[in-house]
Amino acid sequence: QVQLVESGGGLVQAGGSLRLTCAASGSVFSIDLMNWYRQAPGKQRELVASITSGGNTNYADFVKGRFTISRDTAKNTVSLQMNSLKVEDTAVYSCGARTRTVRWYWGQGTQVTVSS
């Protein structure tokens, strides 16, 4: 009932920036939480940042001060501004949405590669 599509990934040098966007469609009115995740090869998927329908945000310790999650309700998008990127940030980044009925939806992900 909710479809998510990520965009904005790419190759960037360490210290650079990227802005990821997650576009939601379908029953967007039911979404109460949006998350950004990442998964590097051979590693577990981890939560990067979250934002609630009320605008509250949370960040993983490893991105605090560098990444910012935001929303644009008019465009039904959630973005992740990533600054001061590190090689360790290299991963597939995906967005996930939780609805008020506690259903979860995920996008396909977008690759972020940070080179040294």
C-alpha positions as CSV (number, residue, x, y, z in Angstrom):
1,Q,0.0,0.0,0.0
2,V,3.1,2.2,0.3
3,Q,5.8,2.4,-2.3
4,L,9.2,3.8,-1.6
5,V,11.9,4.8,-4.1
6,E,15.3,6.0,-3.1
7,S,17.6,8.2,-5.2
8,G,20.7,10.3,-4.9
9,G,23.3,7.7,-4.3
10,G,26.6,7.8,-6.1
11,L,30.4,8.0,-5.8
12,V,31.9,10.7,-3.6
13,Q,35.3,11.3,-2.1
14,A,35.9,11.2,1.6
15,G,34.9,14.5,3.1
16,G,32.3,15.1,0.5
17,S,28.5,15.2,0.6
18,L,25.5,13.5,-0.9
19,R,21.8,14.0,-0.5
20,L,19.6,11.0,-0.6
21,T,15.8,11.2,-1.3
22,C,13.1,8.7,-0.5
23,A,9.9,9.3,-2.4
24,A,6.7,7.8,-1.0
25,S,3.6,7.0,-2.9
26,G,0.4,5.1,-2.2
27,S,-1.2,5.4,1.2
28,V,1.3,8.1,2.4
29,F,-1.3,9.5,4.8
30,S,-0.8,6.4,7.0
31,I,2.9,6.8,7.5
32,D,4.0,7.7,11.0
33,L,7.7,7.0,10.9
34,M,10.3,7.1,8.2
35,N,13.8,5.6,8.6
36,W,17.0,5.5,6.7
37,Y,19.0,2.3,6.9
38,R,22.3,1.2,5.5
39,Q,23.9,-2.1,4.8
40,A,27.5,-2.7,3.9
41,P,28.7,-5.9,2.3
42,G,29.0,-8.6,4.9
43,K,27.5,-6.5,7.6
44,Q,24.1,-6.3,9.3
45,R,21.6,-3.7,8.2
46,E,21.7,-0.8,10.6
47,L,19.4,2.1,11.3
48,V,21.0,5.5,10.4
49,A,18.3,8.0,11.1
50,S,14.6,8.3,11.7
51,I,11.9,11.0,11.6
52,T,8.3,10.8,12.9
53,S,5.2,12.3,11.4
54,G,5.5,14.9,14.2
55,G,9.0,15.9,13.0
56,N,11.0,14.3,15.8
57,T,14.4,13.0,14.6
58,N,16.9,10.4,15.9
59,Y,20.3,9.5,14.6
60,A,22.8,6.7,15.1
61,D,25.9,7.7,17.0
62,F,28.1,7.2,14.0
63,V,26.4,9.9,11.9
64,K,25.5,12.5,14.6
65,G,26.7,15.9,13.5
66,R,27.2,14.7,9.9
67,F,23.9,13.6,8.6
68,T,20.5,15.3,8.7
69,I,17.2,13.7,8.0
70,S,14.3,15.9,6.9
71,R,10.9,15.7,5.3
72,D,9.0,17.5,2.6
73,T,5.3,16.7,3.2
74,A,4.2,18.5,0.1
75,K,6.4,16.3,-2.1
76,N,6.0,13.2,0.0
77,T,9.7,12.8,0.4
78,V,12.2,12.3,3.1
79,S,15.8,13.2,2.6
80,L,19.1,12.3,4.2
81,Q,21.8,15.0,3.8
82,M,25.1,13.4,4.3
83,N,28.1,15.6,4.9
84,S,31.7,14.8,5.9
85,L,31.4,11.4,4.4
86,K,33.8,8.7,5.4
87,V,34.9,5.5,3.6
88,E,33.1,3.6,6.4
89,D,29.8,5.2,5.2
90,T,30.0,3.1,2.0
91,A,26.8,1.0,1.9
92,V,23.4,0.5,0.2
93,Y,21.1,3.0,1.8
94,S,17.4,2.3,1.9
95,C,14.4,3.9,3.4
96,G,11.7,2.3,5.4
97,A,8.2,3.5,6.4
98,R,6.0,2.4,9.2
99,T,2.2,3.0,9.0
100,R,-0.2,3.6,11.8
101,T,-1.3,0.0,11.5
102,V,2.4,-1.0,12.2
103,R,3.0,-2.2,8.7
104,W,6.5,-1.8,7.3
105,Y,7.5,-1.0,3.7
106,W,11.0,-0.7,2.2
107,G,12.5,0.8,-0.9
108,Q,15.1,-1.0,-3.1
109,G,18.0,1.0,-1.9
110,T,20.6,3.3,-3.5
111,Q,24.4,2.7,-3.5
112,V,26.6,5.2,-1.7
113,T,30.3,4.7,-2.3
114,V,32.9,6.9,-0.5
115,S,36.4,6.7,-1.9
116,S,39.7,7.5,-0.2
